[in-house]
């Protein structure tokens, strides 16, 4: 997913526990994969990368620079609430960044509604500054200035590659997410990267999952023309993401295996999972567990 999921803290994985100490959590039972995955696909935001600072804090910093003054301070908590409401509205009204102005126009409308809900500002002043505010935010959130990778992301990708398991990414995001991954030095073998703005379709639609599988099979068929290539099937794919509906249910509806990533500190999500939605869901608390699950075969 993209900037639309926000405000995340990091995660610390757990190793084997040989001595039980007070307050330590017992490790969850090891999950078993019904079929060994040949392709692992990942969600991006809150799965591979996370904001360096909570997004409402970064938004408030930018708003203050353009709209604040001696007698006015932008309240980050007011921005947080307003952003969530505005974001959900645009996601419903214009899915996959459709509409006039593309993704920049989409985000400009999110910013406008967020400011109007959270700041007592003159509307003429807002309209005058709005394009520059939006461009400033897009620039920040198109690189490592706005995001950082989770500590378990790159090691997991390289270990999967060492096991000859293909990796790819699917995100309900705009094209700037590719710039983010390049800025954070994600490897080129994480390919393809399908983004909803470019594909015109979003998770949980099963077509976007099947589309990424088709891309991988097509590329490998071309590379293996002489020695042959056995197509990867949906049941040989594993998707990892942090949203129940978009990631877990979407992947399973496409015939993929799925793991729901529920990091221990996940305060910034705009769509945190509800406990009642987690019944029967295969959960992990960090990406290193993907390797453990695969190794259990």
C-alpha positions, 0 to 999 in steps of 0.5 A: 500500500502507499502513503495511505497507511501511516504512522508506524513504529519499528519491530524487533524479532524474537529468537529462540528462547532458552531461558524463560524470563518475566514478561517474555512472550512465548513464541507462537507455534510454527506455521506450516506451508501446504506447498513450498513457495517458489514466489513470495510477494510483499506489500510495501508500506508497513511491510517493507518500509515505514515512515521515519516519523509518523506521517501526521507529524511530517504533515504538520511540520510542512503545514506549519512552514507554509500556514503557521505564524506567531499566533498559530501552531499546527496541532499534529493530533488534529492533523492525524484525525483529519488525515485519516478521514480525508484519506478514506474519503478519497480512497472511496471516491477515487480508487487507484488514484483515478481522476483529474491530475493523476496521483498529484491531484489526488494527494492535493485533494487529500491535503486540502481536506486535511488542512480544512479539517485541522487548521483554522486557515484563510481559504485564499491563503490555503489555495495559494499555498496548496500546490507547493505544500503538496509538491513538498510532501510528495518530494519528501515521501518519494525518498528516504527523507520520508521513509526507512526500511524495516530492519528485517526487510533486506535480510529477508529478501536476500535470504529468499534469493539465496534459496532461489525463491523469486520475490516481487511487490504489490502495493496500493500505491502511486508510482513514487513508491518505486522511487522510495525503494530505489532511494532505500537501496532495495535490490533489483531482483525484487521484481516486478513491482506492481502499483495500483496507480500504474495497473488501474486496479487495487488489492484485494482484487485477485487480478492484481495478484494473478497479474504479478504471477503472469509477469514472473512466469513470462519473464522466466519463460523468456530466460529459460527458452532453451532449458524449459520453464515450469510455470509457477502456479498460484498455490506455489505463491506466498503473499505477505502483507499487513492488511486482512482484506487487501493482503490476506483475503485478497491473496487467498482469493487469488489462490495464493498462500498468505501470511498476515504481518502483525508487528508488535508496535503498529501504532500508525496504521490507518487500517489496523486489524480488528481482533475478530478479523484475525480468527483463523488467520495465519499471522507472523510478527516479523519478516524473518518468520517468513523464512522459518515458515518456508523452512518448516516444509 
